[in-house]
């Protein structure tokens, strides 16, 4: 457990590779952050321990005078006050045949026939991006070399227990992105040309490099209570999924209205 629990003041998310990293992923993050820092003086890298791949957000709030917790995404995206069954959600993940996830990072060259599309775009374009202040790298899980959207399937499975993925607003949405934030860029400092040059360079480097795989098993999945959605270690508390104390986690959620 990292940080200090703040009952009634935190929100919750499920992530992978929080804290310690597989060596190949750690090398990639360090190299990418080094290139960004050398090219963009305004780049602020995250502590490598807080960099994580999001599985699904578990944000919500206690129903007044109830033990139920309303899922924030169902309320915001579909207007439904749907309580989460967290015990069943965690059991679903623990038993899911979609775990382990084998996530390929890099090795998606540009071309007219991509192996899949990510939100309608080529994976080459989506593998690295700077959106506003946020610097994001991305990979995708595969099954025996076929990109059949197992992470999106897991996210859809969790809808049955009241957990809606942030990017599944539409009932037929399928978001299979395994994304992780490397840091942030101060707005207004770098020029658009500088951002474009860095983005193009990192995309091309990831496409040319030999791809590597991150295997996300149950022991790599954490449920994190946070004050800051960037999950800095100082203000976040982390529970490994296999040994999660549900009562302690539920106590973190704020009371809704």
VEXVEX-805222 format. One record per residue (C-alpha): residue number from 1; residue in three letters; chain; z, x, y. Coordinates in steps of 0.02 Angstrom, whole numbers, plus 50000, padded with zeros to 5 digits. Layout:
// residues N
NUM | ALA | A | Z | X | Y
...
***
This chain:
// residues 257
1 | UNK | A | 50000 | 50000 | 50000
2 | UNK | A | 49950 | 50067 | 50170
3 | UNK | A | 50021 | 50015 | 50338
4 | UNK | A | 50158 | 49886 | 50363
5 | UNK | A | 50140 | 49701 | 50319
6 | UNK | A | 50150 | 49584 | 50468
7 | UNK | A | 50187 | 49412 | 50394
8 | UNK | A | 50105 | 49269 | 50487
9 | UNK | A | 50001 | 49386 | 50595
10 | UNK | A | 49864 | 49459 | 50485
11 | UNK | A | 49700 | 49406 | 50410
12 | UNK | A | 49631 | 49455 | 50242
13 | UNK | A | 49471 | 49524 | 50166
14 | UNK | A | 49413 | 49591 | 49998
15 | UNK | A | 49329 | 49761 | 50004
16 | UNK | A | 49275 | 49906 | 49896
17 | UNK | A | 49306 | 50094 | 49910
18 | UNK | A | 49443 | 50079 | 50041
19 | UNK | A | 49549 | 50236 | 50054
20 | UNK | A | 49486 | 50365 | 49928
21 | UNK | A | 49299 | 50373 | 49902
22 | UNK | A | 49185 | 50425 | 49759
23 | UNK | A | 49127 | 50603 | 49800
24 | UNK | A | 48943 | 50557 | 49828
25 | UNK | A | 48990 | 50417 | 49948
26 | UNK | A | 49112 | 50529 | 50042
27 | UNK | A | 48977 | 50663 | 50062
28 | UNK | A | 48853 | 50535 | 50126
29 | UNK | A | 48976 | 50465 | 50254
30 | UNK | A | 49026 | 50637 | 50317
31 | UNK | A | 48846 | 50695 | 50332
32 | UNK | A | 48789 | 50537 | 50421
33 | UNK | A | 48937 | 50542 | 50541
34 | UNK | A | 48900 | 50725 | 50577
35 | UNK | A | 48718 | 50688 | 50620
36 | UNK | A | 48767 | 50541 | 50728
37 | UNK | A | 48898 | 50643 | 50821
38 | UNK | A | 48775 | 50785 | 50852
39 | UNK | A | 48642 | 50666 | 50919
40 | UNK | A | 48747 | 50536 | 51009
41 | UNK | A | 48895 | 50599 | 51111
42 | UNK | A | 48954 | 50419 | 51126
43 | UNK | A | 48971 | 50397 | 50938
44 | UNK | A | 49151 | 50369 | 50880
45 | UNK | A | 49167 | 50395 | 50691
46 | UNK | A | 49288 | 50293 | 50590
47 | UNK | A | 49417 | 50382 | 50485
48 | UNK | A | 49327 | 50403 | 50320
49 | UNK | A | 49474 | 50319 | 50230
50 | UNK | A | 49447 | 50156 | 50326
51 | UNK | A | 49260 | 50149 | 50292
52 | UNK | A | 49232 | 50015 | 50159
53 | UNK | A | 49104 | 49903 | 50080
54 | UNK | A | 49139 | 49719 | 50108
55 | UNK | A | 49141 | 49609 | 49954
56 | UNK | A | 49191 | 49447 | 50042
57 | UNK | A | 49302 | 49393 | 50185
58 | UNK | A | 49458 | 49293 | 50142
59 | UNK | A | 49503 | 49247 | 50321
60 | UNK | A | 49596 | 49085 | 50347
61 | UNK | A | 49756 | 49004 | 50406
62 | UNK | A | 49899 | 48904 | 50333
63 | UNK | A | 49883 | 48717 | 50342
64 | UNK | A | 50029 | 48649 | 50445
65 | UNK | A | 50174 | 48593 | 50333
66 | UNK | A | 50080 | 48651 | 50179
67 | UNK | A | 50058 | 48803 | 50068
68 | UNK | A | 49869 | 48782 | 50074
69 | UNK | A | 49759 | 48905 | 50168
70 | UNK | A | 49599 | 48840 | 50250
71 | UNK | A | 49450 | 48956 | 50231
72 | UNK | A | 49392 | 49012 | 50404
73 | UNK | A | 49208 | 49025 | 50357
74 | UNK | A | 49197 | 48851 | 50283
75 | UNK | A | 49275 | 48783 | 50443
76 | UNK | A | 49168 | 48886 | 50563
77 | UNK | A | 49001 | 48879 | 50472
78 | UNK | A | 49002 | 48710 | 50385
79 | UNK | A | 49137 | 48613 | 50477
80 | UNK | A | 49239 | 48590 | 50318
81 | UNK | A | 49429 | 48609 | 50309
82 | UNK | A | 49424 | 48677 | 50133
83 | UNK | A | 49580 | 48760 | 50060
84 | UNK | A | 49558 | 48921 | 49961
85 | UNK | A | 49627 | 48936 | 49786
86 | UNK | A | 49665 | 49121 | 49799
87 | UNK | A | 49742 | 49137 | 49626
88 | UNK | A | 49582 | 49070 | 49548
89 | UNK | A | 49475 | 49174 | 49665
90 | UNK | A | 49557 | 49336 | 49611
91 | UNK | A | 49550 | 49284 | 49428
92 | UNK | A | 49365 | 49243 | 49448
93 | UNK | A | 49331 | 49418 | 49514
94 | UNK | A | 49437 | 49501 | 49380
95 | UNK | A | 49342 | 49410 | 49243
96 | UNK | A | 49170 | 49414 | 49324
97 | UNK | A | 49028 | 49481 | 49215
98 | UNK | A | 48949 | 49542 | 49378
99 | UNK | A | 49081 | 49678 | 49390
100 | UNK | A | 49058 | 49826 | 49389
101 | UNK | A | 48931 | 49826 | 49531
102 | UNK | A | 48811 | 49973 | 49528
103 | UNK | A | 48758 | 49999 | 49708
104 | UNK | A | 48607 | 50106 | 49752
105 | UNK | A | 48615 | 50193 | 49920
106 | UNK | A | 48456 | 50276 | 49985
107 | UNK | A | 48288 | 50293 | 49899
108 | UNK | A | 48201 | 50145 | 49982
109 | UNK | A | 48042 | 50214 | 50061
110 | UNK | A | 47939 | 50109 | 50179
111 | UNK | A | 47790 | 50021 | 50105
112 | UNK | A | 47702 | 49854 | 50088
113 | UNK | A | 47784 | 49805 | 49923
114 | UNK | A | 47974 | 49823 | 49932
115 | UNK | A | 48075 | 49794 | 49773
116 | UNK | A | 48166 | 49653 | 49865
117 | UNK | A | 48199 | 49594 | 50042
118 | UNK | A | 48364 | 49590 | 50137
119 | UNK | A | 48372 | 49442 | 50255
120 | UNK | A | 48184 | 49443 | 50258
121 | UNK | A | 48169 | 49628 | 50297
122 | UNK | A | 48121 | 49784 | 50201
123 | UNK | A | 48271 | 49879 | 50130
124 | UNK | A | 48205 | 50035 | 50219
125 | UNK | A | 48240 | 49950 | 50386
126 | UNK | A | 48407 | 49880 | 50331
127 | UNK | A | 48474 | 50040 | 50250
128 | UNK | A | 48534 | 50104 | 50418
129 | UNK | A | 48550 | 50017 | 50586
130 | UNK | A | 48641 | 50019 | 50752
131 | UNK | A | 48675 | 49841 | 50806
132 | UNK | A | 48758 | 49832 | 50976
133 | UNK | A | 48905 | 49950 | 50959
134 | UNK | A | 48912 | 49946 | 50769
135 | UNK | A | 48838 | 50083 | 50659
136 | UNK | A | 48800 | 50016 | 50485
137 | UNK | A | 48735 | 50092 | 50324
138 | UNK | A | 48689 | 49985 | 50176
139 | UNK | A | 48655 | 49986 | 49990
140 | UNK | A | 48614 | 49856 | 49859
141 | UNK | A | 48678 | 49826 | 49683
142 | UNK | A | 48557 | 49826 | 49537
143 | UNK | A | 48562 | 49783 | 49353
144 | UNK | A | 48467 | 49908 | 49247
145 | UNK | A | 48357 | 49953 | 49395
146 | UNK | A | 48319 | 49773 | 49442
147 | UNK | A | 48383 | 49707 | 49607
148 | UNK | A | 48437 | 49535 | 49547
149 | UNK | A | 48570 | 49502 | 49681
150 | UNK | A | 48731 | 49517 | 49579
151 | UNK | A | 48840 | 49534 | 49734
152 | UNK | A | 48762 | 49379 | 49811
153 | UNK | A | 48795 | 49291 | 49647
154 | UNK | A | 48978 | 49341 | 49649
155 | UNK | A | 48992 | 49279 | 49828
156 | UNK | A | 48913 | 49114 | 49778
157 | UNK | A | 49029 | 49100 | 49627
158 | UNK | A | 49179 | 49108 | 49745
159 | UNK | A | 49122 | 48953 | 49838
160 | UNK | A | 49187 | 48853 | 49691
161 | UNK | A | 49365 | 48905 | 49735
162 | UNK | A | 49351 | 48876 | 49922
163 | UNK | A | 49291 | 49048 | 49981
164 | UNK | A | 49130 | 49052 | 50083
165 | UNK | A | 49041 | 49215 | 50125
166 | UNK | A | 49010 | 49246 | 50310
167 | UNK | A | 48822 | 49256 | 50287
168 | UNK | A | 48806 | 49105 | 50173
169 | UNK | A | 48805 | 48973 | 50309
170 | UNK | A | 48654 | 48890 | 50229
171 | UNK | A | 48682 | 48818 | 50056
172 | UNK | A | 48534 | 48917 | 49986
173 | UNK | A | 48577 | 49084 | 50070
174 | UNK | A | 48588 | 49238 | 49958
175 | UNK | A | 48660 | 49391 | 50044
176 | UNK | A | 48667 | 49540 | 49926
177 | UNK | A | 48701 | 49674 | 50058
178 | UNK | A | 48837 | 49802 | 50019
179 | UNK | A | 48865 | 49860 | 50197
180 | UNK | A | 48987 | 49984 | 50270
181 | UNK | A | 49022 | 50029 | 50451
182 | UNK | A | 49022 | 50214 | 50493
183 | UNK | A | 49088 | 50198 | 50671
184 | UNK | A | 49038 | 50132 | 50840
185 | UNK | A | 48933 | 50182 | 50990
186 | UNK | A | 48994 | 50147 | 51165
187 | UNK | A | 48881 | 50020 | 51249
188 | UNK | A | 48774 | 50077 | 51394
189 | UNK | A | 48792 | 50263 | 51358
190 | UNK | A | 48647 | 50312 | 51244
191 | UNK | A | 48472 | 50262 | 51295
192 | UNK | A | 48368 | 50146 | 51188
193 | UNK | A | 48253 | 50293 | 51149
194 | UNK | A | 48400 | 50398 | 51088
195 | UNK | A | 48463 | 50257 | 50977
196 | UNK | A | 48289 | 50227 | 50907
197 | UNK | A | 48263 | 50412 | 50870
198 | UNK | A | 48429 | 50427 | 50779
199 | UNK | A | 48401 | 50266 | 50683
200 | UNK | A | 48225 | 50314 | 50629
201 | UNK | A | 48284 | 50488 | 50577
202 | UNK | A | 48427 | 50426 | 50469
203 | UNK | A | 48321 | 50291 | 50387
204 | UNK | A | 48187 | 50418 | 50345
205 | UNK | A | 48316 | 50541 | 50278
206 | UNK | A | 48394 | 50408 | 50167
207 | UNK | A | 48222 | 50357 | 50103
208 | UNK | A | 48172 | 50536 | 50061
209 | UNK | A | 48336 | 50590 | 49984
210 | UNK | A | 48375 | 50565 | 49803
211 | UNK | A | 48467 | 50399 | 49793
212 | UNK | A | 48645 | 50395 | 49730
213 | UNK | A | 48746 | 50259 | 49649
214 | UNK | A | 48918 | 50192 | 49689
215 | UNK | A | 48999 | 50103 | 49543
216 | UNK | A | 49121 | 49970 | 49602
217 | UNK | A | 49243 | 49927 | 49463
218 | UNK | A | 49401 | 49821 | 49475
219 | UNK | A | 49506 | 49974 | 49516
220 | UNK | A | 49394 | 50006 | 49667
221 | UNK | A | 49422 | 49832 | 49742
222 | UNK | A | 49558 | 49808 | 49871
223 | UNK | A | 49623 | 49654 | 49960
224 | UNK | A | 49669 | 49707 | 50136
225 | UNK | A | 49777 | 49620 | 50265
226 | UNK | A | 49723 | 49674 | 50438
227 | UNK | A | 49754 | 49659 | 50623
228 | UNK | A | 49591 | 49746 | 50671
229 | UNK | A | 49433 | 49700 | 50572
230 | UNK | A | 49384 | 49884 | 50568
231 | UNK | A | 49533 | 49905 | 50448
232 | UNK | A | 49617 | 50060 | 50523
233 | UNK | A | 49749 | 50119 | 50403
234 | UNK | A | 49889 | 50114 | 50530
235 | UNK | A | 49878 | 49925 | 50556
236 | UNK | A | 49814 | 49868 | 50386
237 | UNK | A | 49900 | 49838 | 50220
238 | UNK | A | 49803 | 49860 | 50059
239 | UNK | A | 49831 | 49790 | 49884
240 | UNK | A | 49732 | 49842 | 49732
241 | UNK | A | 49658 | 49690 | 49649
242 | UNK | A | 49725 | 49724 | 49473
243 | UNK | A | 49906 | 49732 | 49536
244 | UNK | A | 49900 | 49607 | 49679
245 | UNK | A | 50060 | 49516 | 49728
246 | UNK | A | 49994 | 49346 | 49780
247 | UNK | A | 50152 | 49285 | 49867
248 | UNK | A | 50158 | 49439 | 49979
249 | UNK | A | 49975 | 49417 | 50023
250 | UNK | A | 49988 | 49231 | 50063
251 | UNK | A | 50133 | 49267 | 50180
252 | UNK | A | 50020 | 49372 | 50291
253 | UNK | A | 49911 | 49225 | 50348
254 | UNK | A | 49942 | 49143 | 50518
255 | UNK | A | 49981 | 48958 | 50536
256 | UNK | A | 49833 | 48853 | 50593
257 | UNK | A | 49824 | 48698 | 50699
***
